[in-house]
Amino acid sequence: MHPYFSRLQVRPEVQEFFKPNYTVDRLGNLVFPYGEPFEHFGFAFHKVPASEHLWIAGNTNYSQVRQVIICSSAMEAISWLNKNYHSFPITDNLLFLATGAGVQTKHILWIKVHLPGKEFYMVFGRDMLGRIADVKTAAGLRGWPLEIYHEGDNIVVSFRSRIFVFNQEKFSLNSFEKAAGYRFHITAYKPKGFDSFFDELKANAGFTF
């Protein structure tokens, strides 16, 4: 087990699950590869790359995968499973994908080509970028093009030849689905009282940096 994960009180079972999907640099910091760029975590920093590639963890025999969890970072994936392990104790059919700093069209296309018909979950932050990622990813996976942009203090979504305008504070996947009258049937997980599951993990462990 890695001492950073132990300090963060990550379950041994969760550490074992993700062990094949990271390396350690010469200073003992965690390295999660997204192709050539990588996510880098140490006690004093957490750097998440923007990449056309995904960080992948779990069962890579995609025919055996039932549930795909799409996350903003590898550390967010680890934090989410650590909290929700009781609901997913059988991990053989799980696959985690981290998009890094921003969901890209290439990410969605790769998922649609390699993982059709799977059950998807999304684990992005509670902030505005995370909520926009929820809507963009859900629509992309279901094959519906949309455009999202800021207009003053509002979020504007162009979807199915209609325009939807939301106050930034009230914009979410759920509010968009209600306004559009369309359900993507993809769950977006959000922690209560924290911007991310990683923030919650750190707070519960009394860990700051």
N, C-alpha and C positions, 0 to 999 in steps of 0.2 A: 504494500500500500504506500502511496505517496504521502509524505508529511503534510503537504499543502492541503490535500483532501481530508486528511485526518484532522487537521486544524479547523477545517470548515465543517467537520462532523458529517462528512459524506459517508453513507452506509458502505460497509465492506462489499456487499453484493453489487452496489452501483459502481464502486471503484473497479471491481473485477470485470464488470460488463464493458466499461469503457477503456480498460487497460490496453487493448491492442490498437487503439486509435489516437494515441498521443506519444510523443517522445519527450525527453528531458534534455535541456541544454547543459553546458558545462557548469553552470551555476545552480543547477537544480530546478530551474523554472520550466513550466509546462509549455509544450509546443504542439499545436494542433494543425496539421497540414490541410490547406485548401489548394491542392495542386502545388504550385511553386510558392505562392505567398502562404503565410501561416498566422494563426492566432497565437498570441504570446501572453502568458499569465505568470506573474510573480507576486510576492507580497506587496510590492510597491507600484505595480502597474497591471493594466489589462489592455492589450492592443488587439483590435479585431480588424482584419483586412477587408478591403473591397476586392472581390474576386469574381471572375466569371465561373469559377468552379465551386463545388460544394465540399464541405467537410462531411464525411460519411462515417457512421458508426452503427454497429449492429449486424444483423444477418444480411450479408451481401449476396446470398442466393435469393434473388428477388422473387422467384416463384413461390418461395416459402413465406414471404413477408405478408402480413395481414394489415398491420398498422404502421403508418409513416408519420413521424413527428417532425415538423419543419420548424426550425428554431433560428433565432437571430445570431447565435454564437454557440460554440461548443460548451462553454461554461454555463450557458443558459440551459442547454440540453441536460447536462449533468445535474444542475440544480432542480430542474423540473422532475426528472426521474427520481431524484432523491426524495422529493416531497410526495410524489404520486406512486411510489413503488408498490404500496399496498394494493393499488388498483391494477397494476401491471406486473404481477410477480413472475409470470411466465414471459421471459424476454426473448425467447427464441424466434418469435415472429415479429419483433420490433425492428424498425430501421429509423435512425435519426439522421437528419440532414440539417446542416447549418449553412445559411446563406452568407454570413458575414455582414459587412456594413452595407445593407441595401439589397432588396430583392431585385434580381435582373431577369429580363426575358429569357435569357439562356438557362437560368435555373428552372423556370417553369417548363420550358420545352424539354429539358432533360428529364424532369420528373414525369411528364406526360408520356414520353417515349418509353422510359424504363419501368415505370410503376403504374400502368393503367389499372383502373378498377380497385385500387387500394382504399383503405379507410384513412383519411387524412386528419391530422390535428395540427394546429398552429400555435407556436409559442414565441410571440413577439412582445415587445415591451408595451407598457400602458401609455407611454408618451405618444405624441402625434405621429411620429415616424412609424411606431409599432402598429398603431391603429390603421394607418394608411397601408402598411404592409399586409395586414389582415385582409383588407378588401381587395387589393391588387392580386394577392396570391390566390384567394378563394375564387375570384372571377377568372383568373388565368387558368386554374386547374379545371374549371368547368367549361372553358372554351368561350367565355364571353369577354370581348374586348371592352375596355373602359378607359377613361382618362380622368385623372384626379389632379386638381390644381388649387392653389390659394387665390382667393379674390378678397382683398382686404382682410377682415377678421374671420372670413368664412372659408369652408372647404367646399369646392364645387366638383361634382362627379357627373361626367357625361356617360350614360349607360343606356343601351337599347333605344337610341334616338330620343332620349329624354335628358333633361338637366335637373340635377338635385343639388340643393344648397343647404349646408349644415353649419351651425355654429360650431367652432372648433372644439369647445368643451363637450358638446353632445354628440360629436361624430364618432361612430364605432361601426363594426361589422353588423351588429344587431340593429342599430338605428337605420343603417343603409338598407338592409334587407327589408325592414318594415316599410320604409318609404318607397322602395322599388317594387315591393310585392313579389319578391323572388328570394327563395331560400337556396343557398349554396350547399347546405348540409355538411359543413365543415366546422368543427368546434375550434374556437379561439380561446385558449386558456389565459387567464389573467390572475395574478396573485392579489389578495386583498391587502390594501394598505401599503403596497410597494410598487415601484415602477417595473420591477422584473423579479423573476424567481431567484436570480443570482443575488440581487439586493436583499431579498428575504433570507436567503441562505447565509449571507455574510452577517446580517443583523442577528439572526438566531444564534450564530456562533460567537457573537461579540467581536467580530472581525472588521476592522476598518483599514483603509489604505488611501 
